[in-house]
Amino acid sequence: MSRRRVLYLAILLCSLLALWAVPSFAQFTANIQGVVQDPTGAGVAKAQIELLNVATGERKSANSDASGNYRFVSLAPGSYKVTAAATGFSKTEASVTVLTEQNVNLPISLRVGSASESVVVSTEAPIVDTADSRTELTLDNKGVAQLPIVGRNLVTLVTMAPGVSGLGTSTSGSPASGVDNFSTEEQVDASANGQGQNNNQYVIDGLDVTSGIRQGVLNLTPQPESIQETSVQVNTFSVEHSRAAGLQTIFTTKSGTDAFHGAASDWFNYQGMFANQHFVSSKDSPYKPFHSNNMDFAIGGPIIPHRNSFFYFAIEPLRSSASAGGLVTFASPDFISFAQANYPSTVGTGILAKYVPSGVGSVTVQQTAADVFGTACGTTAGKNGVPCTLAMINQGSFGATQIRNGTQYFARIDQALHK
């Protein structure tokens, strides 16, 4: 192999590693910080702090500074155990739950004792988090399962956040917008801070999925089974996401753990499940037929057990249909027969004979030749040769089936790299 090819492969490999490494740090933005103190309240320098992710088993370590401060950054949401140890003090362990985009303040008090002794501290979420001044709402995918949400769309719940008003997802405003998870342009009616929906931002694992053409519109709506948590913020945004002046919605996707886990569901509905409503339907005039199968399948677990190597895969198929129809106006068969008999070789006659509607019922005559031509119709001298009683334009009703099918896939692989 030539030196030039070796150099090319080396540059390519370094580029791929760089592209892989950069998102891995930007993917999570939660933090745990605090101060390690002795019984008098003084900071303990050079205390050994270890952080354990309970679900994945991944560990991180750090030392407190001269004032006893410590900080772990870029953490995924979940449950953690923090252990602190220092010479002349008992080892102290505390448990804490971290949410998406949250900055948790966790002070640790050490007791005088030997290293063989340990103290376990049970922590609860404080009523007021002094390390976090955001106004925000954290959602998980259970909200979609527990609330009657049309289309199982997690985004529509952003209006539940404090300081946010609106109707949620909408089928209007963007040509491809819908209320499910299969739209290429998801219009969201939500406002915060006196700003309209054009000033909203949506981020999935550090990737901005807000449209660059239609501001405030999503180009990707994640399926619920792929999302671990969603953070909806209306103030004090993180510096890495500075596009939003209204609300900022941060989605964190699920990761595999050291144990296999999965889920399967089918959200099915059809017209027979809905009660009649006044002015909408009745026993004599029921709903038009429709049905929807919105399914979810997911599985995750270790690729290599106990090696901080995980996978997660989810798929959401949608199979739905609804009756669609209405009135259609078309050329009367009597007029087409007249045109074929009297003007067989004209372009107009050919078009009328070729494009004939089918499946039309309740046909009525809308206009005759007398309605179209007035006094010019007739077969006598000086007239246009079209019988005044000839039906020219008919109107009828038709039925059709509107199909909306889609499939969304999600796959994620995590590998922790240690120095």
N, C-alpha and C positions, 0 to 999 in steps of 0.2 A: 504494500500500500504506500502510495507516494506521500511525501511530507505535506503537500498542499491538501490532499484529501484528509489526512489526519488532523490538520489544523482546522479544516472546515467542520469536521465532525465534532471537534472539541468546542468550537464556537457555538455550534448548534445545540450541543448538550448543555452548555452554560446558559444559553438563552432560554431553553426549556425549563431549566431549574429555576432561573430567575422569575419566569412567568408563573411557575408553580408556587414559589416561595412568597412572592409579594401578596397574592390574594389570601394566603394562609394567615397572614398577620392582620389584614384588613377585614377579614371575614367576621370576627367577633369584636365587640367593643365594650363589653362589660368589664368592670374592674373591682378588685377587693383591696382595700387599704386600711391602715390603722396604725396604732402605736402599741408597742410592747412595754409594759410598765411593771415595776416592782411593787410591793405592798404599800410603799409610801407615795406612789404616784409618779416617781421619777422614771424616765425612759431607760430601757435596758439596751445598751449598744451591743452589736454583733450577736444578737440572738438568732438562732437558726430557725427559719420559718419554712415549713413544708406545706404545700397545697395539694390535696388529693381530689380528683374528680370522681365522685362516688360511682357514677354510671360506667365510665370508661376505664377507670383505674389509672389514668394518666397523672403523673406527679410533676410538680414544679417546686423549686426551692429558691430561697433568697435569704439574705441576712439583713437585719435591721441596721439603720444608720446610727450615727453618734447620738441622735435624739430618741432612738427607739422606733423610728418610723419604718414601715415596710409597705410595699405595693406590688400587686400582681395585675397585669394588664392583658387585654385581648382574650378575655375568657368567654367561653360559650355559656349560655344560660343553663342552669342545672343546680344540683346539690353538691356542696363541697365540704371537705373537712380541712381545717387549718390547725396545724400543730406547731407549737413554739417551744423551744428548749434553749436554756442558757446555763452556764456553769454556776452552781450554787442554788439553782432553782429547780422545782419539780416541772416535769413536762406537762404542758397544758394543751388540751384539744378542744376545738370549738367547731360546731357545724353551722352552716349558713346556706341559704338558697339565694342564687343570683338570677336576676331577670335580664331580659334583653336591654342593652344600652344602660344598665344600672351601674352606679358607682356606690358600692357598699362600704360603709365605715364599720370596721370590726376591731375595736380595741381588745387587747389581750392582757390580762393581769396574771403575773407569775407569782407563785408562792415559794417561800424559802423552803428548800428541801433537797433531797438527793435526786439524781437523774433517774433512779429506778422508780420513783414515785410519779404518778400521773394524775392529772385533774381533768375531768371531762365537764365542759361547760355547755349547757343547753341554751341555744339562742333562739329568739323569736323576732319576727320582723317588727321593727320599731314603729310606733304610731307616726312619728315624724322622723324621717331620715335626714339627719343634719348634713350628710355628705352629698345630698342630691336635691337640687332645687327645681327640678322639672315638674311641669304639669303634664301628666301622661297617664295612659291606660295600657295595661299589659293583658293580652288575650292569648289563649291557647286554642288548639283546634277542637277542644271539647265544647267550646261555645257554639260551634257549627252543628254539633250533634244534639245539643240540648235546646237550641232555639229554633223556631220554625222559620228558617231562612230560605227564601226562594233561590234555587240554583246552587245551594250549598257554597255560597261565595263569602269567604272570610272578610273580604274588603268592605262589604256593606256594614260591618260592625264598627267601622272607624267613627261613626256618628255617635257612638256610646261614650267616647272619650270626653272628659270635662272640657268645656269651652268650645265644643264642636257642635254644629247644627247642620241639618241637611236630611236628605231622603235616602242616602246611600247610593248603591249602584243603579244605573239608569240605562234604558235602551235608546234614549234620545241624546242628541248632542254630537255623537260621533257615528259615522256610517256603520261601523262594525261592532258597536257596543251592544252588550247583552248582560243579563243578570246572572249568568252561570260563569264557569271558569274556562270557557273556550273562545273568548273574544280576543281579537288582535288589538282592539282599542277599547279599553274598559273605562266608561265615563262614570265618575263618582261625584254625586252631588253632596259635597261636604265643605263647610267653611269654618275658618277659625281666625282669631286675631283680626277680625274685620276684613279679612282677605277672601276673595272668591276662590273657587275650586281650581283656577288656573295657577294658583300659587302653592299647590300641594306637591309633595314629593313622595315617591315610593321606592324603597330599596330592599333588595333580596340578597342576603349574605354579602353586603358591601357593594353589590352591583345595582346601579341606578336603572330602574326599569320604567321611569317616567318618559313619556314620549317627548322627543325633541322637536316635533312638529306641532302637536296639540298639547299645550302645557296642561299639567294636572291630570293627564290621561295615562293609564297603564298600558304598556305593550305586552305585559305578561301577568296573568292572574294565577298565582300558585294554587295548586290543589290542597285542600285542607290536611290531608294525611301526610303531606310532605313538610308541613310547618310545625315547628315545636312551639314557638312563641312569636307574638306580634306586639311591637311597642308603638303606640300612637302618641306622639309628642306635639305640643302646641307652643312650647317656648324653650329657651336655653338649649338650642340645638347643638349637637357636636360639630366641631370645626370641620370634620371630614365630610359632613353633609350640610352644605351651606346654601343650597339652592332654594329651600322652602322658606316662604314667609308666612304661610298659613299653617298647615299641619304636616308633620313628617312621620311616615309610617315605615317601620323597620321590621322586615320579616327575617326570622332565623329558621333555617331548615333543620330537619331532624338528622341525627347521626346514629349510626349503629353503636351498640355497646358490647360488653363482654359476654352478654347472654342474648340468645336469639329471641326475637319478639316480632310479632306481626299483627295484622288486622285485616278484616274483610267485612264489607258492608254493601248493601244495595238499597238505595233510597228510591222506592217505587211509588208512583201515584198514577191514577187515571180518573176519568170523569165520575165514576161510580163512588169515589171516596169523598166527594164534595156535596154538601147539602145545597138544596135549591135556595136561591136568593131572590127576593122581590125585585122586579124589573130586570132580572138577569136570566133566570131559568125557572121552570115550573115542571109539574108532572106531565103536562101536555106539550111543553116546549123545553126539553132537557138540554143539558150542555152538549155541545158538539163533541164527538169522540176525540180523546187525546190520551197519551200515556208517556211516561218518562221512567227510564231505568238509569239512575246515576250511581255507578258502582265505584268502589274503592278497594284496592288490594295493596298491601304493603308488607315488606319483610326486611329485617335488619339484624345484624349480628357481627361477630368477629370473623375476619378473613383468616387471621392466624391468632388463635386464642392466646390471651395474656401477652400480646406483643404490641398493644396500642394500634392495632390495624383493624379497621371496621368498614362495613358497607351498609348502605340503606337504599332500598329500591321501592318505588311506589308507582302505581298506575291507576288512572281514573278514566274508565270508559263511560261515555254518555250515548244512550240510544233512545231517541225520543221522536214522537210524531204527533201532529195535530191536524185536525180538519181545517181546511182553508177553502174558501170559495167566495162567491158573490155574484153580481150581475155582469153579463157580457152583452155587448151590442155587436151585431154581425149582419152581413148581407143575407136577405131572405132567399131561401132555396128557389122560390118562385121567380125572383128576379134573376138569379143565376141561370136558371133554365131558359128564361127569356133572352138573356144575353148570349147564351150558347147557340140558341136557334137563329138569332138575327145578326150577331156579331161574333162568329166562331173564331176568327183569326186575330182578334185584337189582343193587345197585351193585358188590358184590364180584365177581359173575360178569362184569360188564362190564370191571372192572379186570384180572381174570385172563385174559380173552380178548384184551384189547388189548395187554398188555405180555408178549409171548411171546419168550423169548430165541431167537436164531438163531446158527448156526455152532457149536453145542455138540456135542461128540463124547464117546465113551466114557461114555454115560449109564447110570446105575445107579439103582435104586429105593432111596431112603434110608428112607422111612417109608410104611407102608400105613395104612389107616383104623384097623386094630387097634392100631397103634403110637400113633396120635394120640388116638383116643377110648377105647381100652381096651374094656371090656365094653359100653360104650354103643353100639357100632357094630352094624349088622345090619339086616335088612329085615323081621324079624318084629315082632309087636306089642310095644310098649314100647321099641323100639329107635329110633335116630335116622334110619333109612332109608338109611344109607350102607353099602354092602357092606364087610365087614371086610377082604376081599382087595383092595380098590381101592387102586391106587398113588396116593398123594397128593403126596409130595415126592420129587423126583428130584435127582440131582447129576451134573454132567458137567464136562468140561474145555473151555476155549475158548482160541482164539488171537487176538491183536490186534497191531497195529503202533503202537508209541509213537514219535511224531514230535517231534524237537527241532530247529527251524530258527530262525535268527536272523541279523541283519546289523547290524554296528557300523560307523559312519562316523566319520572324523576329518578335520578340515580346519583349517589354520592359515595365517595370513597375517602376515608380519613386514615392518614398514617402519621403518627407522631414521630418527629425526628429529634433526637437528643444530641447535644454536644458531647 
